[in-house]
Amino acid sequence: MGKLITGIHHVTALASDAQKNIDFYTGILGLRLVKKTVNFDAREVYHFYYGDEIGRPGSIITFFPYAGLQKGRHGKGFVNTTTFSVPFDSMEYWMNRFKKFNINFKHPQERFTNEVVIYFEDTDGLGLELVFNNSDERPGYTYGHIPIEHSIKGFYHVELWLDGYERTAAVLTEILDHQLIAESGNRFRFAPSAAPGNFVDIICVPENQQGRSGSGTVHHVALRTPDNKTQLEVWEKVNSRSLNPTPVADRQYFRSIYFTEPGGVLFEVATCDDTFVKDESIEHLGESLKLPPLFEKDRGQIEKALVPVIVDTKKFK
């Protein structure tokens, strides 16, 4: 029988400035804006999806940019670092690029075998890493301003900071098809299969302060499940552990359930529909504001409330 959970689907975070967010993720990092829509629960706020050429699950980082949102705080109970996979030989390229655009970063550090990481942050202070490795066979994406041989391939792992790993590990292994595949010091790595884009790292930091939601923090991490049937099976398993999963929500491009794991991190389980191209062609992904049918009657009002934004990567060559 196939696994109910197959890896990371997407990561959703909070930002404070829509245009700066687009500039950083399309310009500095070279990800593609594959969808521009609104927060379905707060339609006066954009929802940006960045990823590879078509926004494949495992490559998508999304943002709710609330203008002027107070800065959050890294700490326990949060996903504090989201990492991207890049070719091992790209280290010099990315360090030079960060220097060129005044992006502060930490010196490269070895982690597990054949894995070197560079930590940096976006304009809101969101914790990010590039993980240099030769094990990722996914193609990268580039608008053309970043050489394809250095481009980001998708996620590598997400990093949860918790008091301890045991209770969250039980949820990952007993409900979500993960296994413990590596550990080093206070870091425990879990995955449904050992490939980039599937890894969930738990860092035990009982001495750290509690995180606080705000700009520069992750709102939730979504794990991917193949279809509606497997999602309902996950719902039943989560519910049987009294973790109070939400009803299934239609997110236009996939369907989602949510629950909070014992360490306080909000998890989503999202279906793997390749539907970002259902309302835009591949050539024009992310160019138009896309709204769910329920909001179309109010398009004029919604567009008036949103600050205009553009994708312009030329200045980031």
C-alpha positions as CSV (number, residue, x, y, z in Angstrom):
1,M,0.0,0.0,0.0
2,G,1.3,3.5,-0.8
3,K,2.1,6.1,1.8
4,L,-0.6,8.5,2.9
5,I,2.0,11.3,3.3
6,T,4.8,11.6,0.6
7,G,6.7,14.8,1.7
8,I,6.4,18.6,2.0
9,H,3.7,20.2,-0.1
10,H,4.2,23.9,0.8
11,V,5.2,26.3,3.5
12,T,3.1,29.4,4.3
13,A,4.6,32.4,6.0
14,L,3.7,36.0,7.0
15,A,5.3,39.2,5.5
16,S,4.8,42.9,5.9
17,D,5.4,44.4,2.4
18,A,4.0,42.8,-0.8
19,Q,6.4,44.3,-3.3
20,K,9.5,43.6,-1.2
21,N,8.4,40.0,-0.8
22,I,8.0,39.6,-4.6
23,D,11.4,41.2,-5.2
24,F,13.2,38.9,-2.7
25,Y,11.7,35.6,-3.8
26,T,11.5,36.2,-7.6
27,G,14.5,38.6,-7.8
28,I,17.1,37.5,-5.2
29,L,16.2,33.7,-5.1
30,G,14.8,33.3,-8.6
31,L,11.6,31.4,-7.7
32,R,8.6,31.8,-10.0
33,L,5.5,33.6,-8.9
34,V,3.1,30.9,-10.0
35,K,-0.1,32.3,-8.5
36,K,-1.3,35.7,-7.3
37,T,-4.6,35.4,-5.4
38,V,-5.9,36.5,-2.0
39,N,-6.1,35.1,1.5
40,F,-9.5,33.3,1.4
41,D,-10.0,34.1,5.0
42,A,-9.0,37.8,4.7
43,R,-9.5,38.8,1.1
44,E,-8.0,42.3,1.5
45,V,-4.6,40.5,1.7
46,Y,-2.7,39.0,-1.1
47,H,-1.6,35.3,-1.2
48,F,1.5,34.8,-3.2
49,Y,2.7,31.3,-4.3
50,Y,6.3,30.9,-5.4
51,G,7.9,27.7,-6.8
52,D,9.3,26.0,-9.8
53,E,8.1,26.4,-13.3
54,I,4.6,25.1,-12.6
55,G,4.5,25.2,-8.8
56,R,5.0,21.5,-8.1
57,P,4.3,20.3,-4.6
58,G,7.6,20.4,-2.7
59,S,8.7,23.6,-4.3
60,I,6.0,26.0,-3.1
61,I,6.5,28.8,-0.5
62,T,3.6,31.1,0.0
63,F,3.0,34.4,1.8
64,F,0.3,36.5,3.3
65,P,1.8,40.0,3.2
66,Y,0.0,42.2,5.8
67,A,1.1,45.8,5.3
68,G,2.8,47.0,8.5
69,L,2.5,43.7,10.3
70,Q,4.5,43.6,13.5
71,K,7.6,41.5,13.4
72,G,7.4,38.1,14.9
73,R,9.9,36.2,16.9
74,H,11.7,32.9,16.3
75,G,11.4,30.4,19.0
76,K,9.8,27.2,20.3
77,G,6.6,26.0,18.7
78,F,7.4,27.3,15.2
79,V,8.9,26.3,11.9
80,N,11.9,28.6,12.2
81,T,14.0,27.6,9.2
82,T,12.8,26.7,5.7
83,T,15.5,25.4,3.4
84,F,15.9,25.2,-0.3
85,S,17.9,22.6,-2.3
86,V,20.7,23.8,-4.7
87,P,23.5,22.0,-6.4
88,F,26.6,21.4,-4.4
89,D,28.9,23.3,-6.8
90,S,26.7,26.5,-6.5
91,M,28.1,27.6,-3.1
92,E,30.5,30.3,-4.5
93,Y,27.8,31.6,-6.9
94,W,25.3,32.1,-4.0
95,M,27.7,33.6,-1.6
96,N,28.8,36.1,-4.3
97,R,25.2,36.8,-5.1
98,F,24.3,37.5,-1.5
99,K,27.2,39.8,-1.1
100,K,26.2,41.7,-4.3
101,F,22.7,42.3,-3.0
102,N,23.8,42.9,0.7
103,I,22.1,39.8,2.0
104,N,23.7,38.9,5.3
105,F,24.5,35.2,5.6
106,K,26.3,32.8,7.9
107,H,29.5,31.0,6.7
108,P,28.8,27.5,5.2
109,Q,28.5,24.7,7.7
110,E,28.5,20.9,7.3
111,R,25.5,19.2,8.7
112,F,24.9,15.6,7.7
113,T,26.9,13.6,5.1
114,N,27.3,15.5,1.8
115,E,25.2,18.4,3.1
116,V,26.5,22.0,3.5
117,V,24.2,24.8,4.5
118,I,24.2,28.6,4.4
119,Y,21.7,30.4,6.7
120,F,20.2,33.8,5.7
121,E,17.0,35.7,6.2
122,D,14.5,37.5,3.9
123,T,13.5,41.2,4.3
124,D,11.1,40.3,7.2
125,G,13.6,38.1,9.0
126,L,12.2,34.7,7.9
127,G,14.8,32.0,8.6
128,L,16.0,30.4,5.4
129,E,18.8,28.1,4.3
130,L,20.4,27.0,1.1
131,V,21.4,23.3,1.3
132,F,24.1,22.4,-1.1
133,N,23.9,18.8,-2.1
134,N,24.3,16.4,-5.1
135,S,21.3,14.1,-4.3
136,D,18.5,16.2,-5.7
137,E,17.5,15.2,-9.3
138,R,14.7,17.7,-9.7
139,P,15.2,20.4,-12.4
140,G,15.7,23.9,-11.2
141,Y,13.8,27.0,-12.3
142,T,15.1,30.4,-13.5
143,Y,13.6,33.5,-15.0
144,G,17.0,33.7,-16.8
145,H,18.8,36.1,-14.4
146,I,20.1,33.1,-12.4
147,P,22.0,30.4,-14.4
148,I,20.0,27.2,-14.5
149,E,22.9,25.2,-13.1
150,H,22.7,27.3,-9.9
151,S,18.9,27.6,-9.6
152,I,16.8,26.4,-6.7
153,K,15.2,22.9,-7.1
154,G,12.6,23.1,-4.4
155,F,12.6,22.6,-0.6
156,Y,15.2,20.5,1.2
157,H,13.7,20.4,4.7
158,V,11.8,22.4,7.3
159,E,13.1,22.9,10.8
160,L,10.8,22.8,13.9
161,W,12.0,24.1,17.2
162,L,10.4,22.3,20.1
163,D,10.9,21.5,23.8
164,G,11.5,17.9,23.0
165,Y,11.0,15.6,20.0
166,E,9.1,12.6,21.4
167,R,5.5,13.6,21.1
168,T,5.8,15.3,17.7
169,A,7.9,12.3,16.5
170,A,5.1,10.0,17.5
171,V,2.7,12.0,15.3
172,L,5.1,11.9,12.4
173,T,5.8,8.2,12.7
174,E,2.5,6.8,13.8
175,I,0.1,9.0,11.8
176,L,2.1,10.7,9.0
177,D,4.2,7.8,7.5
178,H,7.6,9.3,8.6
179,Q,10.6,7.5,9.9
180,L,13.6,8.7,11.9
181,I,16.4,8.6,9.2
182,A,19.2,10.7,10.9
183,E,20.1,12.4,14.1
184,S,23.0,14.6,15.3
185,G,23.1,16.2,18.7
186,N,19.7,17.8,19.3
187,R,18.6,17.5,15.7
188,F,16.3,14.6,14.7
189,R,15.4,14.2,11.0
190,F,12.2,12.4,9.8
191,A,10.9,11.7,6.4
192,P,8.5,9.4,4.5
193,S,11.3,8.7,2.1
194,A,14.9,9.9,2.1
195,A,14.9,12.5,-0.7
196,P,15.3,16.3,-0.7
197,G,11.9,18.0,-0.2
198,N,10.7,15.3,2.2
199,F,12.7,16.0,5.4
200,V,11.3,17.4,8.7
201,D,14.0,18.2,11.2
202,I,13.1,18.6,14.9
203,I,15.5,20.7,17.0
204,C,15.2,20.2,20.7
205,V,15.6,23.6,22.4
206,P,13.9,23.5,25.8
207,E,16.0,26.5,26.9
208,N,14.7,28.8,24.1
209,Q,11.9,31.3,24.4
210,Q,8.5,30.7,22.8
211,G,8.1,32.0,19.3
212,R,5.6,34.7,18.5
213,S,3.6,35.0,15.3
214,G,4.2,38.0,13.1
215,S,6.0,39.0,9.9
216,G,9.0,36.8,9.3
217,T,7.5,33.7,10.8
218,V,6.0,30.6,9.3
219,H,2.2,30.3,9.7
220,H,2.0,26.6,8.8
221,V,3.8,23.7,7.0
222,A,1.8,21.6,4.6
223,L,2.5,17.9,4.0
224,R,1.4,16.4,0.7
225,T,-1.0,13.5,0.3
226,P,-1.9,12.0,-3.1
227,D,-5.7,12.6,-3.3
228,N,-9.0,13.1,-1.6
229,K,-9.2,9.5,-0.4
230,T,-5.8,9.5,1.2
231,Q,-6.5,12.9,2.8
232,L,-9.7,11.5,4.5
233,E,-7.6,8.5,5.7
234,V,-5.2,11.0,7.3
235,W,-8.1,12.9,8.8
236,E,-9.4,9.8,10.5
237,K,-6.0,8.9,11.9
238,V,-5.4,12.5,13.2
239,N,-8.9,12.6,14.7
240,S,-8.4,9.3,16.4
241,R,-5.5,10.9,18.3
242,S,-7.7,13.8,19.5
243,L,-5.8,16.3,17.5
244,N,-9.0,18.0,16.3
245,P,-8.4,18.2,12.5
246,T,-10.5,20.8,10.6
247,P,-13.1,19.9,8.0
248,V,-11.7,19.7,4.5
249,A,-11.2,23.2,3.0
250,D,-11.2,23.9,-0.7
251,R,-8.2,26.1,-1.5
252,Q,-8.9,26.3,-5.2
253,Y,-5.7,24.6,-6.3
254,F,-5.8,21.8,-3.7
255,R,-7.8,20.7,-0.7
256,S,-6.6,21.0,2.9
257,I,-7.1,19.9,6.4
258,Y,-5.3,21.5,9.4
259,F,-4.3,20.4,12.9
260,T,-1.9,21.5,15.6
261,E,0.7,19.0,16.5
262,P,1.7,18.5,20.2
263,G,4.6,20.9,20.0
264,G,2.4,23.8,18.8
265,V,3.2,23.8,15.1
266,L,0.2,24.1,12.7
267,F,0.3,21.3,10.2
268,E,-1.7,21.2,7.0
269,V,-2.3,18.1,4.8
270,A,-2.8,19.1,1.2
271,T,-3.7,17.1,-1.9
272,C,-1.3,16.9,-4.8
273,D,-3.4,18.3,-7.7
274,D,-1.3,19.9,-10.5
275,T,-3.9,22.7,-10.8
276,F,-2.0,25.9,-10.8
277,V,-2.3,25.8,-14.6
278,K,-6.1,25.3,-14.6
279,D,-6.8,29.0,-14.7
280,E,-3.6,30.3,-16.4
281,S,-1.4,28.9,-19.0
282,I,2.2,27.9,-18.0
283,E,3.5,30.8,-20.0
284,H,1.5,33.3,-18.0
285,L,1.4,31.9,-14.5
286,G,1.2,34.5,-11.7
287,E,0.5,37.4,-14.0
288,S,-3.2,38.0,-13.2
289,L,-5.1,38.2,-9.9
290,K,-7.0,35.0,-9.6
291,L,-10.0,34.8,-7.3
292,P,-12.3,31.9,-6.3
293,P,-15.7,32.0,-7.9
294,L,-17.3,33.1,-4.6
295,F,-15.2,36.4,-4.7
296,E,-15.6,37.3,-8.4
297,K,-18.7,39.4,-7.8
298,D,-16.6,41.6,-5.6
299,R,-13.5,41.7,-7.8
300,G,-13.6,45.5,-8.2
301,Q,-13.7,46.1,-4.5
302,I,-11.0,43.5,-3.8
303,E,-8.6,44.9,-6.5
304,K,-9.1,48.4,-5.2
305,A,-8.0,47.3,-1.7
306,L,-4.8,45.7,-2.9
307,V,-1.6,47.6,-3.6
308,P,-0.4,47.0,-7.2
309,V,2.7,44.8,-7.5
310,I,5.0,43.7,-10.3
311,V,7.6,41.0,-11.0
312,D,10.7,42.7,-12.4
313,T,13.8,40.5,-12.2
314,K,16.0,42.6,-14.5
315,K,17.4,44.6,-11.7
316,F,18.5,41.4,-9.9
317,K,20.9,40.1,-12.6
